[in-house]
Structures are given as C-alpha cells and as structure tokens.
C-alpha cells in the first residue's frame, strides 16, 4: 500500500439541506487528509446545489458534479466515473462519519494485509441524538479477518449488512469489474454488496463505530412503497446470481440460507409493510411464494436437506403472505373481507383490514367488522407489537407440533420393533 493513497469519498446529494453541512464537515474534518470529496448534486430542488458549490469554494479537495435527477444509484455511478482515488468510500448526505474513519480503515488494511475493511455503525435521530439499535452487523467485539467466501456467507446470513457506507474498498473494485449500481431501483446496496466482497482478497472487520446513520422521515427505507417489495426481490436475485456464477460451491448454502431468511426474517418485511401502510400487491405475493417453492425444490435435491421445522415455518410464511395479499384486494369490495373472515375466524386483529361497521350486515361480515373496529383503535406500534407476538407464538406452536410428530413417529417405530420381538402395547385411547 502506498504511504498516502488518495481516497475518493462519493456523496450523493438530494434534498438534504438540513443535514448536508454536518455531513460534509465530518468528511473534511478527517484525520487523514489526502481526500477527494465528490459531492454529486442529483438535481436537488432545494439549496443543496449552492451549498455544494460553497464547499468547493472553501476546500480544494471538494469537487461538485451537477447532474439531472436520476436517483441514488445514478448519482453513485456518476461519482465512480469521475473518481481518481486509489480507494472509494460512499457516504450518505444526511449521515455523519467519525473523524478517524479513513485513517482507521487504511491502518487496518496495512496491519492485516486486507483490501476490504468493514466497521460498525450506530444510529442517530434527526437532531443528532444517539438512538438505541441492535443490528446484527455490529455483533462482534474482536477483529475478524475473513476470506471472501467466509464474508459472503456472513452477508447472506445477515451477519454483515449491505450498506455501502459500512466499508472502504479499492477503486478497482468499482472501476475495473464492470460494476454499476442498478439505476431506477432502490435496495441497490443489497444487489451489489456481494460483488464487492467477492472482488476482495482478504476482508477485515474492525470493532469500531465509525459511521452515524441518521433515522429520519423521508429516507428511502422510511418512505416504503409497493415498488420497494419488487426491488428487494430483484436485489436478492442479483445477489444470488452473482454468488452462483462466481462461487458455485456455495449453491447448497445459498438455497438453505435464503429459505431460512423467508422463514425467520420475513416478519420484518411484514412489519415494514404494516408500519408504512403498505398493501402487498397480489402479484408480488405470488412471486414470493413461487420463489420459496423454487428454493424448496432445489434444496430438496441438494446435499443439504431442509429440516422439518423449517418446512413448517415456510408453510406458515406462505399462508401469511397469502392473507396479507388478500387484504390488498379489499378495495375491490366487501367480498374479499368476508372471505378472509370466513376462512380465518381466529385471525388476529392486526391482520384484518378496517371496514365500516354500519355497512357490515350480519354473519361473517359482521364478525370481521367487529374485529376491524377494534383494529381501528390500535396504534401502529401496538399493531407491530401484537403482530410480532402472534407471529412468534405461531412459530413456537409449529415447532412444538413438529417435535410432537417426531416423538410420535419414534414411539410408533419402537412399537413396531417391540411387536417383532413379541411385545405388545395397550391400544391408545
């Protein structure tokens, strides 16, 4: 590694005038000075373009790229095209970084002979106050030195997040490998994180909090819409395609881990849907169910069979997705709600859409209206709490039922064996 390599920091800018100065200040205040700071004005309609120009006038390391609005991916791609540094780092314009971020990353590269450095992060509020968070990405206390395959496995298992501001990588990773972020789509980090890990020779993770992620209204993840569900699925497919092409030995691992994701983490997607008021499109729900079925078939044919408990949970996920998708059809008329209520007498309140109780009539529709009325009184936080608890209880019940079935199979096997040896059992009541 050169003594003082140039590090290009790419910051897409769009409608963040309230936070931009804090972000750029944290970058220009780095203890490592040899920086190229690219502020990519993505056609921002507020005062951000002028603010970017003002920074360029006061710090020679700052360059501004003004371009028509094209989204985060397009802005990042524009920054990559004009970056001249030996390393590239991405920061979001509403967040801030620790003053030693670049220095610590370069030092870790030298010490551990690595070319990809990952670090921890925390969360802050809109006014910069620390927030409690519990990201699995931060769940390590010692330095980890990993091969690319080991790091890929951790990423697929959600032990490494896909945020591009959570690591520093060589510029060649982006400029010499036909790399680009998918324009016109969100969830772009997940779709390309494995490309970066796969291009590394050695990955080091350092247990230092070097980035402050701001949780605010108006961010991509908080302004959830139905398109995000589709983009999330496409991003997962991009990740799978890359790994299977470049690391075919991970095919069995990938299949099983993706099924585990659907079974164990899908409630997070549903939580996002509920909190943001998303109604899952039936076509998207069908695509998710088909994806689960395809992975299940592939796993059944591999050397890593699916555990019985996982099969039970996957079935539960598909049922839950179906019910949520059916709820989206409520706008077509009351028959959808009546059908849901008739087939789900014990459905929890958070699962049923709200309806006008005066127009409900009698029978199953009236029962649904009663549930919906109580549902109207729930806050979003209460819906999430009840939904997650219901989901947890259902998972527990399915696991318990699977264990009971296993015990019964073992008992029957023991009875058959005993019968062959001349021992009989009293008939069960």
Secondary structure, DSSP 4 states (H G I P E B T S, - for coil): --TT--EEEEEEESS-TTTHHHHHHHHHT-S---EEEEEEEES-SSSHHHHHHHHHHH-TTEEEEEE----HHHHHHHHHHH--SSEEEEEETT-EE-TTHHHHHHHHHHHHT-SEEEEEEEEE-TTS-EE----GGG---S-EEE-HHHHHHHHHTTSS---GGGEEEEHHHHHTTT----TT-S-HHHHHHHHHHHT-S-EEEEEEEEEEEEP-TTSTTTS--HHHHHHHHHHHHHHHHHHHHH-GGGHHHHHHHHHHHHHHHHHHHHHHHHHTT----HHHHHHHHHHHHHHHHHHHTSSSPPPHHHHHHHHHHHHHHHHHHHHHGGGG-HHHHHHHHHH-TT--GGGSPP--GGG--STHHHHHHHHHHHHHT--HHHHHHHHHHHHHHHHHHHHHHHHHHHHHHHHHHHHHHHHHTT---PPP-
